[in-house]
Amino acid sequence: MRIHAIQTGTVQVRTRQRQGSGPGPLRPLLTMADRHWTEPLPIYAWLVEHDDGPILVDTGETARATERGYFPRWHPYYRLAVRFDVRPEDELGPQLERLGVGVRDIRSVVMTHLHTDHAGGLHHVRDREILVTRQELSDTEGFAGKVGGYLRDRWPADANLTPIDLEERAYGPFERSVELAGGVHLVATPGHTPGHMSVVVDGDRPTVLAGDVSYTEELMLQGATDGVSPNPRQAADTIRRMKQFVTESNATYLPSHDPGGAARLPTIT
């Protein structure tokens, strides 16, 4: 199976978001108070060529993220801690066209989680089966979802978001998983959000499409957790499991914002 990296612009975050510090409840506050920015980080979605039809992992960001008033001004994170650079031609739809893939060709869309830089392109695939963990979808609801940074009012009202429950079936060190298609596994990787999941594509050397388990491969290998995870202990446990899997299986690890990620992408896995 061939995997394509689809870069939908870049994002800058506070340096403490990439590698957090401090007690759990204070970490987001320390992140937003940080005066330093990261370099522009890629915003990746991924397309897996599969015999049963292409599988899309995440949808990237929308160019509307650069518009004044797109993000809620009352929310301190969007006001203080994130900067996007996304042009219309960077969005998912034009990128799929350049790859020669029609939206109707896509078998399934898998959302690692529903933060804006992963869900901003949902309007391009609104009528496809869009799989998201039941926990993640539930956490987007109501006032708590807004405070948590989810932008449900920016998603297409008719987007075919389909909740999925990962089974109590281990896949390597991951406790819950489901096989979506032959050789493509969805695995529970809670931490960055409680309902976060990753995608493992089998091969002589497996490939992990890891969403925001960590921001880089190096940080994962160091066991570093980010500065916005609501449960740093849970995030650390997931990173420990991920490091075990990557080390034992010699897997290619591809989180969504790693500047070196595309260079590690195997042509055929």
C-alpha positions as CSV (number, residue, x, y, z in Angstrom):
1,M,0.0,0.0,0.0
2,R,1.3,3.4,-0.9
3,I,0.8,6.4,1.4
4,H,0.8,10.0,0.3
5,A,1.5,13.0,2.5
6,I,-0.9,15.9,1.9
7,Q,0.4,19.1,3.5
8,T,-2.5,21.6,4.0
9,G,-0.5,24.6,5.0
10,T,1.5,25.3,8.2
11,V,0.8,26.2,11.8
12,Q,2.8,27.8,14.5
13,V,2.2,27.1,18.2
14,R,3.8,28.1,21.4
15,T,7.0,26.1,22.1
16,R,5.5,24.8,25.4
17,Q,2.7,23.2,23.4
18,R,5.1,21.0,21.5
19,Q,6.8,19.9,24.7
20,G,4.8,20.7,27.9
21,S,6.0,21.2,31.4
22,G,4.5,21.9,34.8
23,P,1.6,20.3,36.8
24,G,-1.2,18.9,34.7
25,P,-3.9,21.6,35.3
26,L,-1.4,24.4,34.8
27,R,0.1,23.1,31.6
28,P,-2.4,24.8,29.2
29,L,-2.0,28.1,31.0
30,L,1.8,27.9,30.9
31,T,1.5,27.1,27.2
32,M,-0.6,30.1,26.4
33,A,1.7,32.3,28.5
34,D,4.8,31.2,26.6
35,R,6.4,34.1,24.6
36,H,8.1,31.8,22.1
37,W,6.8,30.3,18.9
38,T,7.7,27.2,17.0
39,E,8.9,27.4,13.5
40,P,6.0,26.9,10.9
41,L,5.0,23.2,11.3
42,P,3.4,21.2,8.5
43,I,-0.3,20.3,8.8
44,Y,-0.5,16.8,7.3
45,A,-3.4,14.6,6.1
46,W,-2.6,11.2,4.7
47,L,-4.0,9.2,1.8
48,V,-3.6,5.4,1.9
49,E,-3.9,3.6,-1.4
50,H,-5.8,0.4,-0.7
51,D,-7.2,-2.3,-2.9
52,D,-10.6,-1.7,-1.5
53,G,-10.4,2.0,-2.2
54,P,-8.4,5.0,-0.9
55,I,-8.5,5.7,2.9
56,L,-8.0,9.3,4.0
57,V,-6.6,10.0,7.4
58,D,-7.6,13.5,8.7
59,T,-8.6,16.4,6.5
60,G,-6.1,19.1,7.4
61,E,-7.0,22.8,7.8
62,T,-9.1,25.3,5.8
63,A,-7.8,28.5,4.4
64,R,-10.6,30.2,6.3
65,A,-8.4,29.8,9.4
66,T,-6.5,32.8,8.2
67,E,-9.6,35.0,8.1
68,R,-10.3,37.5,10.8
69,G,-13.2,36.4,12.9
70,Y,-13.1,32.7,11.9
71,F,-12.0,31.7,15.4
72,P,-14.0,32.7,18.5
73,R,-12.4,35.8,20.0
74,W,-13.4,34.8,23.5
75,H,-11.3,31.7,23.4
76,P,-7.8,32.4,24.7
77,Y,-6.1,29.6,22.9
78,Y,-7.1,30.8,19.4
79,R,-6.4,34.4,20.4
80,L,-3.0,33.8,21.9
81,A,-1.4,30.5,21.0
82,V,-1.8,29.5,17.4
83,R,-1.1,31.0,13.9
84,F,-2.1,29.4,10.6
85,D,-0.8,29.9,7.1
86,V,-3.1,28.1,4.7
87,R,-3.9,29.1,1.1
88,P,-7.0,27.9,-0.8
89,E,-4.8,25.8,-3.0
90,D,-3.3,24.1,0.1
91,E,-6.7,22.7,1.1
92,L,-7.6,19.0,0.9
93,G,-9.8,19.3,-2.2
94,P,-7.3,20.8,-4.6
95,Q,-4.6,18.5,-3.2
96,L,-6.7,15.4,-4.0
97,E,-7.3,16.7,-7.5
98,R,-3.5,17.0,-8.0
99,L,-3.2,13.4,-6.9
100,G,-5.8,12.3,-9.4
101,V,-8.2,11.1,-6.6
102,G,-11.9,11.9,-6.8
103,V,-13.7,12.5,-3.5
104,R,-16.2,9.8,-4.5
105,D,-13.3,7.3,-4.9
106,I,-12.5,7.6,-1.2
107,R,-13.6,4.5,0.8
108,S,-13.4,6.0,4.3
109,V,-12.2,9.0,6.1
110,V,-10.5,8.4,9.5
111,M,-10.3,11.3,12.0
112,T,-7.5,10.9,14.5
113,H,-9.4,13.6,16.4
114,L,-11.5,16.7,15.7
115,H,-9.3,19.7,16.4
116,T,-9.5,22.3,13.7
117,D,-6.2,21.6,12.0
118,H,-7.4,18.0,11.4
119,A,-11.1,18.7,10.8
120,G,-10.9,21.9,8.8
121,G,-11.2,20.1,5.5
122,L,-14.3,18.1,6.4
123,H,-16.4,20.1,3.8
124,H,-14.4,18.5,1.0
125,V,-15.4,15.0,2.0
126,R,-18.8,15.7,3.8
127,D,-20.6,12.8,2.1
128,R,-18.0,10.1,2.7
129,E,-18.0,7.8,5.7
130,I,-16.1,9.8,8.3
131,L,-15.0,7.6,11.2
132,V,-14.3,9.2,14.6
133,T,-14.3,7.5,18.0
134,R,-17.5,7.8,20.0
135,Q,-15.5,9.4,22.9
136,E,-14.1,12.0,20.6
137,L,-17.4,12.9,19.1
138,S,-19.0,13.1,22.5
139,D,-16.3,15.4,23.8
140,T,-17.1,18.0,21.1
141,E,-20.6,18.7,22.4
142,G,-21.9,21.5,24.4
143,F,-20.1,24.3,26.3
144,A,-17.4,21.9,27.5
145,G,-16.6,21.1,23.8
146,K,-16.3,24.8,23.0
147,V,-13.9,25.4,25.9
148,G,-12.0,22.3,24.8
149,G,-11.4,24.0,21.4
150,Y,-13.7,22.1,19.2
151,L,-15.4,24.1,16.4
152,R,-18.6,22.2,15.7
153,D,-20.2,25.3,14.2
154,R,-17.5,25.4,11.6
155,W,-18.1,21.8,10.4
156,P,-20.6,21.1,7.6
157,A,-24.0,20.3,9.2
158,D,-24.4,17.4,6.8
159,A,-21.0,15.9,7.4
160,N,-21.3,12.1,7.7
161,L,-19.6,11.8,11.0
162,T,-19.9,8.2,12.1
163,P,-19.0,7.1,15.7
164,I,-16.9,4.0,16.0
165,D,-16.1,2.0,19.1
166,L,-12.6,0.4,19.1
167,E,-12.8,-3.2,20.3
168,E,-11.2,-4.6,23.5
169,R,-8.7,-6.3,21.2
170,A,-5.0,-5.7,21.6
171,Y,-2.9,-4.7,18.6
172,G,0.7,-4.9,19.8
173,P,0.9,-2.8,23.0
174,F,-2.3,-0.9,22.1
175,E,-5.2,-2.2,24.2
176,R,-8.1,-1.4,21.8
177,S,-8.2,-1.7,18.0
178,V,-10.3,-2.6,15.0
179,E,-9.2,-3.6,11.5
180,L,-10.8,-1.2,9.1
181,A,-9.6,-2.9,6.0
182,G,-7.1,-5.6,5.2
183,G,-3.8,-4.4,6.8
184,V,-5.2,-1.1,8.1
185,H,-5.8,-0.9,11.8
186,L,-7.3,1.8,14.0
187,V,-5.7,1.8,17.5
188,A,-6.7,3.7,20.6
189,T,-4.1,6.4,21.5
190,P,-5.7,8.6,24.1
191,G,-3.8,11.6,25.5
192,H,-3.8,14.6,23.3
193,T,-7.6,14.1,23.5
194,P,-9.3,11.3,25.4
195,G,-10.8,9.9,22.1
196,H,-7.7,10.2,20.0
197,M,-6.9,7.3,17.7
198,S,-4.0,6.4,15.3
199,V,-3.8,4.4,12.1
200,V,-1.3,1.5,11.6
201,V,-0.7,0.3,8.0
202,D,0.8,-3.1,7.9
203,G,3.9,-3.9,5.9
204,D,7.4,-5.4,6.2
205,R,7.9,-2.2,8.1
206,P,4.6,-0.9,9.5
207,T,3.6,2.8,9.2
208,V,1.9,4.7,12.0
209,L,-0.2,7.7,11.1
210,A,-0.2,9.1,14.6
211,G,-2.1,12.3,14.6
212,D,-1.0,14.4,17.6
213,V,0.4,11.6,19.8
214,S,3.5,13.8,19.7
215,Y,4.6,16.6,17.5
216,T,7.8,14.9,16.3
217,E,9.3,11.4,16.2
218,E,12.1,12.7,18.5
219,L,9.7,13.9,21.2
220,M,8.0,10.5,21.1
221,L,11.3,8.7,21.6
222,Q,12.1,11.0,24.4
223,G,8.7,10.3,26.1
224,A,7.8,14.0,26.0
225,T,4.1,15.0,26.4
226,D,2.7,18.1,24.9
227,G,1.5,21.2,26.8
228,V,-2.3,20.9,26.0
229,S,-3.2,17.3,26.8
230,P,-6.0,17.2,29.3
231,N,-4.5,14.2,31.0
232,P,-0.7,14.2,30.8
233,R,-0.4,10.8,32.6
234,Q,-2.7,9.2,30.0
235,A,-0.7,10.9,27.2
236,A,2.6,9.6,28.7
237,D,1.2,6.1,28.8
238,T,0.2,6.2,25.1
239,I,3.6,7.6,24.2
240,R,5.2,4.7,26.1
241,R,3.1,2.2,24.2
242,M,3.9,4.0,20.9
243,K,7.6,3.9,21.6
244,Q,7.4,0.2,22.3
245,F,5.5,-0.5,19.1
246,V,7.8,1.6,16.9
247,T,11.0,0.2,18.5
248,E,9.9,-3.5,18.4
249,S,8.4,-3.4,14.9
250,N,10.8,-0.9,13.3
251,A,7.7,1.1,12.3
252,T,7.8,4.4,10.4
253,Y,6.3,6.9,12.8
254,L,4.4,9.8,11.1
255,P,2.7,12.4,13.4
256,S,0.8,15.2,11.8
257,H,3.2,18.1,12.5
258,D,6.7,16.7,12.2
259,P,8.8,18.7,9.8
260,G,10.8,15.6,9.0
261,G,7.8,13.3,8.6
262,A,7.4,13.4,4.8
263,A,11.1,12.5,4.3
264,R,10.5,9.3,6.3
265,L,7.5,8.3,4.3
266,P,8.0,5.0,2.6
267,T,7.1,4.8,-1.1
268,I,5.6,1.3,-0.7
269,T,4.9,-0.3,2.7
